[in-house]
């Protein structure tokens, strides 16, 4: 039994457009960066504020110690009174003097908060300083977080035990830092809204060509690829648009050629089919001579149809991508080989007056096919017993680029100017020579081979002066100046073959 195919898994996330995904990615990255920056700044400022509070508390203890020493008081109450009076609490600060476990002295006037009214705090401080060490601590009292320092105080000769306390309201001291964080979050939110709007507009503008590509692809059918997408700008998306337009141009050309070929083939096959059918319908079955004549005519028409199909296949093979296989070829050897093969076509005098002496990468088989087709054309439409010349040479075009030329020249009646304009079109037949017996695709195949090599084919002719067909191919630049041909002022006589 064949293995069962597992059903395609449906992604858990809903399908969203590329525009939304781009926007979400930008906003997520921007939000993460802004929140990380704001949070980092908050903790840095918070730690800095806490460090400054601790430094102020330690400084208050040092100040209290200096004041106690400088007061020269003989009793604990006198010393602590001097300390409390001279160390005035600032904003968000409070001080307190404890004697024998009870709140004894506090600053007068308005202060931001007081500690003497909280007996639990007083008892906590007394217990923490029982060992005689200065204590830094945190406590929550009366709904606020307090950072405090407690320093034991004693006076020689006075049995009383005292404690000096200085404290900061942490909530109030950190409020500017917290407000800065909240402000940063509000700004971040506003910036994300603006960034989202801008990103939505920009992404829409950037993706507009892609939407146009999708819409154009949806409109294009197998029978109509004439629509093109406008190209705006010079970015990657514009290059993609140009590439798609080039692809559509190639598809349009291929479809146009295909339709044209099918139309031409249908037109060309209609005639032999009609001829064969008409003669078969009118054939006298009781007349052996009529049967034999009709059979011969049908076979002749079928042979012509077979040649037409063969030429169509050859033309399609040349025009197919990668239909040309290049390899280094000695052009002089190729030219002589073509002349030798062409000599078997007829009893004409076949000559080679000039050959290019170089090696270039070409498709030798396809070029041989093209030159032999031109040779067969010269036999069909040239003079009955004249000379046919086959040659090759190198030279420069009007812009100075190297070129390679092959030609086939006959001494026939020539070609009129009107006929020259259409001679390389499919199913065009000459008006002389063998007339309409050919498929009319020979010269079209020659043109296809030349174009597959990046070159052209042309004809130079005039009535009564023969015709010269030339295949002109581009050459890659070479170092040095190669010998362009074997033809020189004192060259040997042209090689010739007569059958």
Secondary structure as the mmCIF struct_conf table of DSSP 4:
data_model
#
loop_
_struct_conf.conf_type_id
_struct_conf.id
_struct_conf.beg_label_comp_id
_struct_conf.beg_label_asym_id
_struct_conf.beg_label_seq_id
_struct_conf.end_label_comp_id
_struct_conf.end_label_asym_id
_struct_conf.end_label_seq_id
HELX_LH_PP_P HELX_LH_PP_P1 UNK A 2 UNK A 11
BEND BEND1 UNK A 12 UNK A 13
HELX_LH_PP_P HELX_LH_PP_P2 UNK A 14 UNK A 15
HELX_RH_AL_P HELX_RH_AL_P1 UNK A 18 UNK A 71
BEND BEND2 UNK A 74 UNK A 75
HELX_RH_AL_P HELX_RH_AL_P2 UNK A 76 UNK A 86
BEND BEND3 UNK A 87 UNK A 87
TURN_TY1_P TURN_TY1_P1 UNK A 91 UNK A 92
STRN STRN1 UNK A 93 UNK A 99
TURN_TY1_P TURN_TY1_P2 UNK A 100 UNK A 101
STRN STRN2 UNK A 102 UNK A 106
BEND BEND4 UNK A 109 UNK A 109
BEND BEND5 UNK A 112 UNK A 112
BEND BEND6 UNK A 115 UNK A 115
TURN_TY1_P TURN_TY1_P3 UNK A 116 UNK A 117
HELX_RH_AL_P HELX_RH_AL_P3 UNK A 119 UNK A 128
TURN_TY1_P TURN_TY1_P4 UNK A 129 UNK A 131
BEND BEND7 UNK A 132 UNK A 132
STRN STRN3 UNK A 135 UNK A 141
TURN_TY1_P TURN_TY1_P5 UNK A 142 UNK A 143
STRN STRN4 UNK A 144 UNK A 155
TURN_TY1_P TURN_TY1_P6 UNK A 156 UNK A 157
STRN STRN5 UNK A 158 UNK A 169
HELX_RH_AL_P HELX_RH_AL_P4 UNK A 170 UNK A 219
STRN STRN6 UNK A 221 UNK A 221
TURN_TY1_P TURN_TY1_P7 UNK A 222 UNK A 223
STRN STRN7 UNK A 224 UNK A 224
HELX_LH_PP_P HELX_LH_PP_P3 UNK A 229 UNK A 231
BEND BEND8 UNK A 233 UNK A 235
HELX_RH_AL_P HELX_RH_AL_P5 UNK A 236 UNK A 282
TURN_TY1_P TURN_TY1_P8 UNK A 285 UNK A 286
HELX_RH_AL_P HELX_RH_AL_P6 UNK A 288 UNK A 319
BEND BEND9 UNK A 320 UNK A 320
TURN_TY1_P TURN_TY1_P9 UNK A 321 UNK A 322
STRN STRN8 UNK A 327 UNK A 330
HELX_RH_AL_P HELX_RH_AL_P7 UNK A 331 UNK A 342
TURN_TY1_P TURN_TY1_P10 UNK A 343 UNK A 345
BEND BEND10 UNK A 347 UNK A 348
STRN STRN9 UNK A 349 UNK A 352
STRN STRN10 UNK A 359 UNK A 362
HELX_RH_AL_P HELX_RH_AL_P8 UNK A 364 UNK A 381
BEND BEND11 UNK A 382 UNK A 382
BEND BEND12 UNK A 384 UNK A 385
STRN STRN11 UNK A 387 UNK A 396
TURN_TY1_P TURN_TY1_P11 UNK A 398 UNK A 399
BEND BEND13 UNK A 400 UNK A 400
STRN STRN12 UNK A 402 UNK A 410
BEND BEND14 UNK A 412 UNK A 413
HELX_RH_AL_P HELX_RH_AL_P9 UNK A 417 UNK A 420
TURN_TY1_P TURN_TY1_P12 UNK A 421 UNK A 424
BEND BEND15 UNK A 425 UNK A 425
TURN_TY1_P TURN_TY1_P13 UNK A 426 UNK A 427
BEND BEND16 UNK A 431 UNK A 432
TURN_TY1_P TURN_TY1_P14 UNK A 433 UNK A 434
HELX_RH_3T_P HELX_RH_3T_P1 UNK A 435 UNK A 437
BEND BEND17 UNK A 438 UNK A 438
BEND BEND18 UNK A 440 UNK A 440
HELX_RH_AL_P HELX_RH_AL_P10 UNK A 442 UNK A 452
TURN_TY1_P TURN_TY1_P15 UNK A 453 UNK A 454
STRN STRN13 UNK A 456 UNK A 461
TURN_TY1_P TURN_TY1_P16 UNK A 463 UNK A 464
BEND BEND19 UNK A 465 UNK A 465
STRN STRN14 UNK A 467 UNK A 474
BEND BEND20 UNK A 479 UNK A 480
BEND BEND21 UNK A 486 UNK A 486
TURN_TY1_P TURN_TY1_P17 UNK A 489 UNK A 490
HELX_LH_PP_P HELX_LH_PP_P4 UNK A 491 UNK A 494
STRN STRN15 UNK A 495 UNK A 498
#
